[in-house]
């Protein structure tokens, strides 16, 4: 009788390859449809920005408008004057209005992007999981609360940074090289400042964390969305109020009755009169359209010695951008730490 060795059957080959697992993979699987749809919209807007920028750049190059300003000499050629008939150069300059309106409209659309991210991405991110009980089920699978929250935040945070960086870079590429052509668009106002550079990227990330914090605290989706929308709007208005104060503005002075000269590309903040004691009186303190005799009596009555104008030069644009972005990123980091602390201490 022969004896043979009995071999144990090996693992059955099924042809299936092991796939990724873990909370990060789960977060991607649950939100991939929304992320892909958002990606398509972002790419569509990016294509529009590229189309507008290339069209405007070609028009400016063809008509030699680079660096021109309305009612000023442009490379030895007169753009136009109020008394002259429109020249070809003036007509070409006025045609730039067809690019000015899309620029401002796109900037306002991007201004709403942080609010959309906070209300429709950040707020439901945690609130919906808590409201439906899905989070409790995941926590019972040996996944810690903090690890779950980090994985839940990682995918939309990365998508937010990537999308807003792309759009902000393209908007800056559109506006910055030919910013002098858009008269009446002060660079420190909401558009273009909050649509260009690193500022919209940091604000969008802050809005995402604001929505997450609202969802974590309220545990209901709709109230969290309203909370995120209100807080993002408050943050946007607060930053606009704070922005002129982030750096000390420069002051130009001139004799009474003469408006101080400031650089053409400056962001003008305030103007008025200076008294002998160094005090300031608003521009409306002496009616600028009154007759000269009345104005002189007003100057003497208030002991005015000069006129002033506060402004930020163009050199302050990028420092203000990075300071504002740093404030938003610091606030976002603080909110992320708060969310991790809060979810770790909750029970049930």
C-alpha positions as CSV (number, residue, x, y, z in Angstrom):
1,X,0.0,0.0,0.0
2,X,1.5,3.2,-1.1
3,X,1.1,6.3,0.7
4,X,1.1,9.7,-0.9
5,X,1.4,13.1,0.4
6,X,-1.8,15.1,0.6
7,X,-1.4,18.6,-0.6
8,X,-3.6,21.3,0.6
9,X,-5.5,23.1,-2.1
10,X,-4.2,26.6,-2.8
11,X,-6.2,29.7,-3.0
12,X,-8.7,29.6,-5.8
13,X,-7.8,31.9,-8.6
14,X,-10.7,34.1,-9.4
15,X,-9.0,36.5,-11.8
16,X,-10.0,39.5,-9.6
17,X,-7.3,41.9,-8.7
18,X,-7.4,43.3,-5.2
19,X,-8.7,46.9,-5.2
20,X,-8.0,49.8,-2.9
21,X,-9.7,49.8,0.4
22,X,-9.9,52.2,3.4
23,X,-11.8,55.4,4.3
24,X,-10.0,57.5,1.7
25,X,-11.2,55.1,-1.1
26,X,-14.7,55.0,0.4
27,X,-14.8,58.8,0.4
28,X,-13.8,58.9,-3.2
29,X,-16.4,56.2,-4.1
30,X,-19.2,58.0,-2.4
31,X,-18.6,61.4,-4.0
32,X,-17.0,60.6,-7.4
33,X,-20.1,61.4,-9.4
34,X,-20.3,64.9,-7.8
35,X,-16.6,65.4,-8.2
36,X,-16.6,64.4,-11.8
37,X,-19.6,66.7,-12.6
38,X,-17.9,69.5,-10.8
39,X,-14.7,68.8,-12.8
40,X,-16.6,69.1,-16.1
41,X,-18.0,72.5,-15.0
42,X,-14.6,73.7,-14.0
43,X,-13.0,72.6,-17.2
44,X,-15.8,74.3,-19.2
45,X,-15.2,77.6,-17.3
46,X,-11.4,77.2,-17.8
47,X,-12.0,76.8,-21.5
48,X,-14.1,80.0,-21.6
49,X,-11.3,81.9,-19.8
50,X,-8.7,80.6,-22.2
51,X,-10.9,81.6,-25.2
52,X,-11.5,85.1,-23.9
53,X,-7.9,85.7,-23.0
54,X,-6.5,84.5,-26.3
55,X,-9.1,86.6,-28.2
56,X,-8.3,89.8,-26.2
57,X,-4.6,89.3,-26.5
58,X,-4.8,88.9,-30.3
59,X,-7.0,92.1,-30.5
60,X,-4.6,94.1,-28.3
61,X,-1.6,93.0,-30.3
62,X,-3.2,93.7,-33.7
63,X,-4.2,97.2,-32.7
64,X,-1.0,98.0,-30.6
65,X,-3.0,98.8,-27.5
66,X,-0.7,97.3,-24.9
67,X,-0.2,99.7,-22.0
68,X,-2.7,102.3,-23.4
69,X,-5.1,104.3,-21.2
70,X,-8.1,106.2,-22.3
71,X,-7.6,110.0,-23.1
72,X,-3.8,109.5,-22.9
73,X,-1.0,109.3,-25.4
74,X,-0.4,105.7,-26.6
75,X,3.0,105.3,-28.0
76,X,3.0,108.7,-29.6
77,X,-0.6,108.3,-30.8
78,X,-3.6,110.0,-29.3
79,X,-6.3,107.6,-28.1
80,X,-9.0,110.3,-28.2
81,X,-10.3,113.4,-26.5
82,X,-13.7,114.8,-25.7
83,X,-13.5,117.4,-28.5
84,X,-11.9,115.3,-31.3
85,X,-13.7,113.0,-33.6
86,X,-13.0,109.3,-32.7
87,X,-9.9,108.0,-34.2
88,X,-9.2,104.5,-35.3
89,X,-7.2,104.0,-32.1
90,X,-10.0,105.4,-30.0
91,X,-12.5,103.1,-31.8
92,X,-10.3,100.1,-31.1
93,X,-10.0,101.1,-27.5
94,X,-13.7,101.4,-27.1
95,X,-14.1,97.9,-28.6
96,X,-12.3,96.6,-25.5
97,X,-15.6,97.0,-23.7
98,X,-16.7,93.7,-25.3
99,X,-14.0,92.1,-23.2
100,X,-14.5,94.2,-20.0
101,X,-18.0,93.0,-19.4
102,X,-17.2,89.2,-19.7
103,X,-14.1,89.8,-17.4
104,X,-16.2,91.4,-14.7
105,X,-19.0,88.8,-15.1
106,X,-16.6,85.9,-14.9
107,X,-15.0,87.5,-11.8
108,X,-18.3,87.8,-10.1
109,X,-19.1,84.2,-10.9
110,X,-15.8,83.2,-9.4
111,X,-16.6,85.4,-6.4
112,X,-19.6,83.1,-5.7
113,X,-17.5,79.9,-6.0
114,X,-16.4,79.9,-2.3
115,X,-20.0,80.2,-1.2
116,X,-21.1,77.4,-3.4
117,X,-18.3,75.2,-2.1
118,X,-19.1,75.9,1.5
119,X,-22.9,75.4,1.2
120,X,-23.1,72.6,-1.3
121,X,-19.9,70.7,-0.6
122,X,-18.6,71.5,2.9
123,X,-22.0,71.6,4.7
124,X,-23.4,68.2,3.5
125,X,-20.0,66.5,3.8
126,X,-20.5,65.6,7.5
127,X,-24.0,66.7,8.2
128,X,-25.5,64.2,5.7
129,X,-23.5,61.3,7.2
130,X,-24.5,62.2,10.7
131,X,-28.1,62.8,9.8
132,X,-28.5,59.5,8.0
133,X,-26.5,57.5,10.5
134,X,-23.9,56.4,7.9
135,X,-21.1,57.8,10.0
136,X,-22.1,55.6,13.0
137,X,-22.0,52.5,10.8
138,X,-18.5,53.4,9.5
139,X,-17.2,54.1,13.0
140,X,-18.3,50.6,14.0
141,X,-16.0,49.1,11.4
142,X,-12.9,49.8,13.5
143,X,-12.3,53.2,11.8
144,X,-11.7,56.0,14.3
145,X,-13.7,59.1,14.1
146,X,-10.7,61.4,13.5
147,X,-9.4,59.1,10.7
148,X,-12.8,59.0,9.1
149,X,-13.1,62.8,9.2
150,X,-9.6,63.3,7.7
151,X,-10.4,60.9,4.9
152,X,-13.8,62.5,4.3
153,X,-12.2,66.0,4.1
154,X,-9.1,65.0,2.0
155,X,-10.8,64.3,-1.3
156,X,-13.0,67.5,-1.5
157,X,-10.2,69.6,-0.1
158,X,-7.8,68.4,-2.8
159,X,-10.4,68.9,-5.5
160,X,-11.2,72.4,-4.2
161,X,-7.5,73.5,-4.2
162,X,-7.0,72.0,-7.7
163,X,-10.1,73.6,-9.2
164,X,-9.7,77.1,-7.7
165,X,-6.0,77.2,-8.4
166,X,-6.7,76.5,-12.1
167,X,-9.5,79.1,-12.4
168,X,-7.6,81.7,-10.4
169,X,-4.5,81.2,-12.5
170,X,-6.4,81.6,-15.7
171,X,-8.3,84.6,-14.5
172,X,-5.0,86.3,-13.4
173,X,-3.6,85.4,-16.8
174,X,-6.5,87.1,-18.5
175,X,-6.6,90.3,-16.4
176,X,-3.1,91.0,-15.1
177,X,-1.1,91.6,-18.4
178,X,-3.6,94.1,-19.8
179,X,-5.1,95.5,-16.5
180,X,-4.3,99.1,-17.6
181,X,-6.8,98.8,-20.4
182,X,-9.8,98.4,-18.1
183,X,-10.5,101.9,-16.8
184,X,-12.7,102.1,-13.7
185,X,-11.7,98.6,-12.5
186,X,-9.7,99.2,-9.3
187,X,-7.5,96.2,-8.5
188,X,-8.3,96.2,-4.8
189,X,-12.0,95.8,-5.2
190,X,-13.8,92.5,-4.9
191,X,-13.4,91.9,-8.7
192,X,-10.7,91.4,-9.7
193,X,-8.9,91.0,-6.3
194,X,-10.9,88.1,-4.9
195,X,-10.9,86.2,-8.3
196,X,-7.1,86.4,-9.0
197,X,-4.0,85.1,-7.3
198,X,-3.9,82.9,-4.2
199,X,-6.8,84.8,-2.5
200,X,-9.7,82.8,-4.0
201,X,-7.9,79.5,-3.4
202,X,-7.5,80.1,0.3
203,X,-11.0,81.6,0.7
204,X,-12.5,78.5,-1.0
205,X,-10.7,76.2,1.3
206,X,-11.8,78.3,4.3
207,X,-15.4,78.1,3.1
208,X,-15.1,74.3,2.8
209,X,-14.0,74.1,6.4
210,X,-16.7,76.5,7.5
211,X,-19.3,74.3,5.9
212,X,-17.8,71.2,7.5
213,X,-17.8,72.8,10.9
214,X,-21.4,73.9,10.5
215,X,-22.4,70.4,9.6
216,X,-20.5,68.9,12.5
217,X,-22.2,71.2,15.0
218,X,-25.7,71.3,13.6
219,X,-25.9,67.7,12.4
220,X,-28.6,68.6,9.9
221,X,-27.9,69.3,6.2
222,X,-30.2,72.2,5.3
223,X,-29.4,74.3,8.5
224,X,-25.7,73.6,7.9
225,X,-26.0,74.8,4.3
226,X,-27.6,78.0,5.4
227,X,-25.0,78.5,8.1
228,X,-22.1,77.9,5.6
229,X,-23.6,80.4,3.2
230,X,-24.0,83.1,5.8
231,X,-20.5,82.6,7.3
232,X,-18.9,82.6,3.8
233,X,-20.6,85.8,2.9
234,X,-19.6,87.3,6.2
235,X,-16.0,86.2,5.7
236,X,-16.0,87.8,2.2
237,X,-17.3,91.1,3.4
238,X,-15.0,91.0,6.4
239,X,-12.0,90.5,4.2
240,X,-13.0,93.4,1.9
241,X,-13.3,95.6,4.9
242,X,-9.9,94.5,6.3
243,X,-8.0,94.5,3.0
244,X,-7.1,98.2,2.8
245,X,-5.8,97.9,6.4
246,X,-3.5,95.0,5.9
247,X,-0.7,97.3,4.7
248,X,-0.2,100.9,5.5
249,X,-1.4,103.0,2.5
250,X,0.7,105.8,1.0
251,X,-0.5,109.5,1.1
252,X,-0.1,112.1,-1.6
253,X,-0.6,115.8,-0.8
254,X,-1.1,118.9,-2.8
255,X,-2.0,122.6,-2.3
256,X,-5.5,123.4,-1.3
257,X,-7.7,123.5,-4.4
258,X,-5.5,121.0,-6.3
259,X,-6.2,117.3,-6.2
260,X,-3.1,115.3,-5.3
261,X,-1.5,113.2,-8.1
262,X,-1.4,109.5,-7.6
263,X,-0.1,106.7,-9.9
264,X,-2.5,105.8,-12.6
265,X,-2.6,102.2,-11.5
266,X,-3.0,103.0,-7.8
267,X,-6.0,101.8,-5.7
268,X,-7.4,105.0,-4.3
269,X,-8.9,104.7,-0.8
270,X,-9.7,108.1,0.6
271,X,-9.2,111.8,0.0
272,X,-9.9,115.1,1.8
273,X,-8.3,118.1,3.4
274,X,-5.5,118.6,6.0
275,X,-5.7,121.3,8.7
276,X,-2.8,123.1,10.2
277,X,-2.9,120.9,13.3
278,X,-2.7,117.7,11.1
279,X,-6.4,116.8,11.3
280,X,-8.4,115.5,8.4
281,X,-11.6,116.8,6.9
282,X,-13.6,114.8,4.3
283,X,-13.7,115.9,0.7
284,X,-17.2,117.0,1.1
285,X,-16.2,119.4,3.9
286,X,-15.8,122.2,1.3
287,X,-18.1,121.8,-1.7
288,X,-15.8,121.2,-4.7
289,X,-18.4,122.5,-7.1
290,X,-19.1,125.7,-5.2
291,X,-17.9,129.1,-6.6
292,X,-14.2,129.9,-5.9
293,X,-15.0,132.6,-3.3
294,X,-17.2,130.3,-1.2
295,X,-14.5,127.6,-1.3
296,X,-11.8,130.0,-0.2
297,X,-14.0,131.1,2.7
298,X,-14.5,127.4,3.6
299,X,-10.7,126.8,3.5
300,X,-10.0,129.8,5.8
301,X,-12.8,128.8,8.2
302,X,-11.4,125.3,8.7
303,X,-7.7,126.4,8.6
304,X,-7.0,124.0,5.7
305,X,-3.4,123.9,4.4
306,X,-3.4,121.0,1.9
307,X,-5.4,118.2,0.3
308,X,-4.5,114.5,0.7
309,X,-5.2,111.2,-1.1
310,X,-4.6,107.8,0.5
311,X,-3.8,105.0,-1.9
312,X,-2.2,101.6,-2.3
313,X,0.3,101.4,-5.2
314,X,0.3,98.5,-7.6
315,X,3.4,97.1,-5.7
316,X,1.0,96.3,-2.8
317,X,-1.1,93.9,-4.9
318,X,0.8,90.7,-4.4
319,X,1.7,91.4,-0.7
320,X,-2.0,92.0,0.0
321,X,-2.8,88.8,-1.9
322,X,-0.5,86.6,0.2
323,X,-1.4,88.3,3.5
324,X,-5.2,87.7,2.9
325,X,-4.5,84.2,1.7
326,X,-2.4,83.5,4.9
327,X,-5.3,84.8,7.1
328,X,-7.7,82.5,5.3
329,X,-5.4,79.5,5.5
330,X,-4.7,80.1,9.2
331,X,-8.5,80.2,9.9
332,X,-9.0,77.1,7.8
333,X,-6.3,75.2,9.8
334,X,-7.9,76.4,13.1
335,X,-11.3,75.1,11.9
336,X,-9.8,71.8,10.9
337,X,-8.2,71.4,14.3
338,X,-11.5,72.3,15.9
339,X,-13.4,69.8,13.9
340,X,-10.9,67.0,14.8
341,X,-11.1,67.9,18.4
342,X,-14.9,68.1,18.4
343,X,-15.6,64.8,16.7
344,X,-13.1,63.1,19.0
345,X,-14.9,64.2,22.1
346,X,-18.4,63.4,21.0
347,X,-20.1,60.2,22.1
348,X,-23.1,58.7,20.5
